[in-house]
Structures are given as structure tokens and as C-alpha cells.
Amino acid sequence: MDNQLKYRIIRNEEVIVEDLKVHSLKKFKKDVTKVEKGMECGIAFEDIKVTLEEGDVLECYVEKAAEPPKFNLKPGLRTSY
């Protein structure tokens, strides 16, 4: 878990909320920025309007901007369409 990532909650294989940002992440009552796999932690989200239920899946993700297409044009080469 990482407090810089975004999160979504999946219930019964359906996304019920996404774009969640971490308000606080704690491990053994200490504020942390990351928690390793397999470790227990407490997490609070900003502006969450749903209640977590047993069986919910918490999924983290990173949004990346799509890169514009690259063109390999040589100087002086004219192309007509």
C-alpha cells in the first residue's frame, strides 16, 4: 500500500467507487507512506461515501497520461495525403 497511489473498491466483481485518495496510512499506530505486502495496516480515505464490507477488494492503481504518437520524419521529406 502506498499513500501516493489511487484506490478503488470492488464489491461482487463490480467497481463501486474509484479515484480514492489516502488521507492517512498507519502501521502500528505510526504514520507511514508505504506498507509492504502481507503486513497489517490502517487506512483512511479522503471523501469516502461508502462503508467497506467483508469481502470487498481494495485495489490500487497508477494513472499515466498517454504519450503522443511519435513520427519519424526526415527533414526535407514531403509527404502528401
DOTORZA-85432 format. One line per field, with one value per residue: x, y, z of N, C-alpha, C, O in turn; residue in one letter. Coordinates in nm, 3 decimals. Last residue first. Layout:
residues N
n.xx <- c(X|...) .
n.yy <- c(Y|...) .
n.zz <- c(Z|...) .
ca.xx <- c(X|...) .
ca.yy <- c(Y|...) .
ca.zz <- c(Z|...) .
c.xx <- c(X|...) .
c.yy <- c(Y|...) .
c.zz <- c(Z|...) .
o.xx <- c(X|...) .
o.yy <- c(Y|...) .
o.zz <- c(Z|...) .
r <- c(a|...) .
//
This chain:
residues 81
n.xx <- c(-0.099|0.253|0.550|0.884|1.179|1.317|1.408|1.201|0.998|0.856|0.653|0.467|0.169|0.192|0.111|-0.136|-0.057|-0.156|-0.246|-0.215|-0.392|-0.526|-0.822|-0.986|-1.283|-1.495|-1.523|-1.711|-1.721|-1.699|-1.935|-1.884|-1.764|-1.468|-1.284|-0.984|-0.948|-0.722|-0.598|-0.366|-0.227|-0.013|0.168|0.160|0.368|0.436|0.329|0.426|0.425|0.278|0.229|0.176|0.024|0.113|0.075|-0.148|-0.233|-0.487|-0.605|-0.567|-0.833|-1.010|-1.100|-1.419|-1.666|-1.740|-1.698|-1.776|-1.737|-1.837|-1.673|-1.387|-1.265|-0.947|-0.697|-0.375|-0.071|0.058|0.062|0.045|0.085) .
n.yy <- c(1.370|1.381|1.477|1.552|1.592|1.775|1.545|1.258|1.147|0.958|1.035|0.902|1.005|1.097|0.877|0.918|0.935|0.697|0.618|0.326|0.166|-0.085|-0.210|-0.406|-0.579|-0.708|-0.888|-0.683|-0.342|0.008|0.240|0.546|0.785|0.959|1.183|0.999|0.704|0.531|0.225|0.031|-0.298|-0.585|-0.720|-0.819|-0.575|-0.278|0.047|0.394|0.604|0.624|0.691|0.424|0.212|-0.001|0.210|0.402|0.666|0.897|0.947|0.853|0.878|0.705|0.633|0.467|0.229|-0.016|-0.243|-0.580|-0.821|-0.768|-0.465|-0.273|0.049|0.192|0.452|0.584|0.649|0.745|0.565|0.223|-0.115) .
n.zz <- c(-4.870|-4.906|-4.754|-4.798|-4.626|-4.474|-4.220|-4.182|-3.920|-3.733|-3.457|-3.193|-3.022|-2.670|-2.404|-2.156|-1.814|-1.577|-1.254|-1.071|-0.797|-0.575|-0.441|-0.221|-0.218|0.038|0.243|0.452|0.338|0.391|0.289|0.107|0.063|0.134|0.155|0.177|0.385|0.588|0.711|0.888|0.831|0.816|0.539|0.283|0.137|0.330|0.304|0.313|0.486|0.817|1.157|1.385|1.471|1.303|1.043|0.838|0.641|0.542|0.295|-0.039|-0.271|-0.522|-0.775|-0.715|-0.618|-0.714|-0.965|-0.906|-0.777|-0.519|-0.521|-0.500|-0.488|-0.568|-0.535|-0.623|-0.432|-0.213|-0.006|-0.071|0.000) .
ca.xx <- c(-0.206|0.120|0.454|0.746|1.093|1.315|1.400|1.333|1.007|0.995|0.669|0.597|0.240|0.151|0.213|-0.095|-0.104|-0.048|-0.292|-0.148|-0.350|-0.454|-0.725|-0.925|-1.144|-1.461|-1.519|-1.628|-1.785|-1.635|-1.882|-1.934|-1.906|-1.529|-1.416|-1.048|-0.955|-0.839|-0.601|-0.491|-0.220|-0.140|0.167|0.150|0.272|0.476|0.319|0.411|0.391|0.376|0.202|0.267|-0.010|0.144|0.125|-0.080|-0.190|-0.380|-0.596|-0.540|-0.700|-0.994|-1.030|-1.278|-1.610|-1.844|-1.634|-1.821|-1.678|-1.906|-1.764|-1.462|-1.325|-1.087|-0.758|-0.521|-0.149|0.063|-0.030|0.125|0.000) .
ca.yy <- c(1.277|1.434|1.371|1.600|1.492|1.794|1.684|1.312|1.216|0.954|1.030|0.951|0.920|1.125|0.951|0.852|1.004|0.755|0.671|0.450|0.180|0.041|-0.221|-0.274|-0.581|-0.602|-0.942|-0.802|-0.464|-0.117|0.165|0.409|0.789|0.830|1.194|1.130|0.772|0.617|0.321|0.105|-0.153|-0.522|-0.651|-0.914|-0.684|-0.391|-0.074|0.266|0.633|0.574|0.733|0.526|0.345|0.001|0.077|0.376|0.527|0.855|1.055|0.819|0.920|0.736|0.760|0.472|0.364|0.067|-0.127|-0.453|-0.804|-0.863|-0.549|-0.367|-0.059|0.166|0.325|0.595|0.584|0.828|0.677|0.344|0.000) .
ca.zz <- c(-4.832|-4.940|-4.770|-4.803|-4.689|-4.618|-4.265|-4.209|-4.049|-3.774|-3.602|-3.240|-3.118|-2.808|-2.477|-2.280|-1.934|-1.656|-1.382|-1.110|-0.936|-0.600|-0.549|-0.231|-0.266|-0.058|0.107|0.443|0.388|0.350|0.402|0.118|0.095|0.101|0.092|0.170|0.256|0.583|0.601|0.891|0.840|0.852|0.667|0.393|0.117|0.247|0.384|0.243|0.347|0.722|1.020|1.332|1.522|1.446|1.074|0.965|0.635|0.633|0.392|0.100|-0.228|-0.380|-0.758|-0.756|-0.605|-0.653|-0.904|-0.963|-0.910|-0.608|-0.443|-0.585|-0.409|-0.599|-0.497|-0.616|-0.537|-0.333|0.005|-0.087|0.000) .
c.xx <- c(-0.321|0.019|0.319|0.656|0.950|1.226|1.402|1.317|1.146|1.005|0.817|0.604|0.369|0.227|0.163|0.008|-0.051|-0.109|-0.174|-0.207|-0.283|-0.406|-0.659|-0.812|-1.100|-1.313|-1.490|-1.637|-1.688|-1.707|-1.821|-1.870|-1.968|-1.674|-1.478|-1.185|-1.020|-0.833|-0.732|-0.487|-0.360|-0.120|0.028|0.146|0.277|0.366|0.346|0.399|0.370|0.333|0.315|0.225|0.086|0.132|0.173|-0.039|-0.108|-0.356|-0.487|-0.531|-0.687|-0.850|-1.019|-1.225|-1.464|-1.796|-1.744|-1.753|-1.725|-1.867|-1.841|-1.544|-1.411|-1.135|-0.901|-0.576|-0.297|-0.021|-0.027|0.029|0.090) .
c.yy <- c(1.285|1.326|1.432|1.480|1.541|1.695|1.690|1.456|1.275|1.015|1.035|0.933|0.985|1.036|0.979|0.940|0.930|0.820|0.736|0.492|0.315|0.044|-0.085|-0.285|-0.436|-0.615|-0.837|-0.856|-0.580|-0.234|0.035|0.344|0.648|0.831|1.061|1.115|0.908|0.693|0.399|0.208|-0.096|-0.372|-0.590|-0.851|-0.780|-0.497|-0.191|0.154|0.506|0.615|0.685|0.561|0.454|0.141|0.082|0.230|0.501|0.705|1.023|0.946|0.892|0.775|0.803|0.614|0.358|0.209|-0.038|-0.339|-0.677|-0.842|-0.636|-0.456|-0.142|0.052|0.316|0.456|0.617|0.770|0.771|0.463|0.123) .
c.zz <- c(-4.928|-4.906|-4.803|-4.826|-4.682|-4.691|-4.417|-4.258|-4.065|-3.914|-3.634|-3.391|-3.165|-2.905|-2.618|-2.351|-2.057|-1.779|-1.452|-1.243|-0.956|-0.744|-0.569|-0.331|-0.280|-0.095|0.001|0.301|0.373|0.415|0.349|0.241|0.098|0.149|0.052|0.104|0.269|0.450|0.608|0.780|0.855|0.863|0.691|0.531|0.236|0.242|0.291|0.344|0.265|0.581|0.930|1.190|1.478|1.506|1.218|0.977|0.760|0.619|0.494|0.185|-0.078|-0.351|-0.612|-0.742|-0.649|-0.627|-0.846|-0.888|-0.981|-0.754|-0.542|-0.493|-0.503|-0.511|-0.549|-0.590|-0.521|-0.448|-0.115|-0.084|0.000) .
o.xx <- c(-0.420|0.048|0.275|0.684|0.899|1.200|1.480|1.222|1.201|1.017|0.894|0.567|0.378|0.339|0.100|-0.006|0.063|-0.201|-0.102|-0.217|-0.292|-0.384|-0.727|-0.716|-1.167|-1.230|-1.462|-1.746|-1.596|-1.749|-1.884|-1.766|-2.090|-1.704|-1.536|-1.199|-1.099|-0.727|-0.839|-0.384|-0.460|-0.013|-0.039|0.124|0.385|0.283|0.285|0.451|0.306|0.219|0.433|0.190|0.078|0.218|0.262|-0.108|-0.009|-0.448|-0.404|-0.459|-0.782|-0.756|-1.020|-1.298|-1.394|-1.878|-1.832|-1.749|-1.715|-1.952|-1.903|-1.491|-1.496|-1.055|-0.967|-0.512|-0.339|-0.039|-0.102|-0.074|0.196) .
o.yy <- c(1.214|1.206|1.526|1.393|1.569|1.713|1.619|1.487|1.334|0.944|1.107|0.829|1.107|0.994|0.893|1.062|0.885|0.766|0.817|0.411|0.404|-0.060|0.017|-0.359|-0.355|-0.656|-0.871|-0.869|-0.576|-0.228|-0.037|0.388|0.633|0.874|1.052|1.040|0.932|0.741|0.343|0.271|-0.166|-0.324|-0.548|-0.920|-0.817|-0.507|-0.202|0.162|0.509|0.655|0.701|0.473|0.567|0.185|0.160|0.139|0.571|0.628|1.108|1.039|0.904|0.712|0.922|0.705|0.260|0.301|0.009|-0.337|-0.668|-0.843|-0.586|-0.516|-0.090|-0.030|0.418|0.355|0.671|0.836|0.868|0.461|0.125) .
o.zz <- c(-4.912|-4.913|-4.736|-4.909|-4.573|-4.810|-4.482|-4.330|-3.972|-4.013|-3.571|-3.445|-3.176|-2.875|-2.679|-2.358|-2.060|-1.840|-1.394|-1.335|-0.872|-0.806|-0.578|-0.310|-0.344|-0.014|-0.114|0.245|0.292|0.530|0.272|0.289|0.093|0.261|-0.057|0.007|0.360|0.409|0.630|0.758|0.838|0.899|0.597|0.630|0.284|0.332|0.185|0.455|0.161|0.560|0.962|1.112|1.528|1.582|1.252|0.929|0.785|0.589|0.527|0.152|-0.002|-0.401|-0.582|-0.702|-0.625|-0.617|-0.919|-0.765|-1.103|-0.843|-0.635|-0.399|-0.575|-0.466|-0.571|-0.618|-0.419|-0.550|-0.119|-0.151|0.063) .
r <- c(y|s|t|r|l|g|p|k|l|n|f|k|p|p|e|a|a|k|e|v|y|c|e|l|v|d|g|e|e|l|t|v|k|i|d|e|f|a|i|g|c|e|m|g|k|e|v|k|t|v|d|k|k|f|k|k|l|s|h|v|k|l|d|e|v|i|v|e|e|n|r|i|i|r|y|k|l|q|n|d|m) .
//
